[in-house]
Amino acid sequence: MEDNNEMLVGLAEKTGALLMIDKKERELVREILAMTLKSASAREWISKKLGKEYLQIAETLLNAMGGK
């Protein structure tokens, strides 16, 4: 059995296809989300570009990935 830290994680893309990411990619996404959510200008850009609900999606995703 693989160690949990080495297992690939599947994320659904807009197409519905699974995107498999490894441990390093997961760490990168987690850090980018954390930094983005701390930035007022990034939060504003996301809100304008995608809608306010995407801020909640980002927070939920970050929490699911073990971020703070």
Phi, psi and omega in degrees: 000140181285149173293140181305327181290339183259353182290147176279148181246133179261133176236139180280130174272175177302329182284347184092354178284155177272136176250119181265128178236144180269182185302314182294319178294321178297316178299318180297312180299318179299315180293320178296316178298315181299313180295318181297315182289342177277344184266120179299319182291323178292319178298319179296317180298314179300315180300316180288317185286315188245336183114153184299330181298337180288337174294318177293321177300316179297317179296318179296317179296315179300315178297319179295332180270004177090013179274178181243000000 
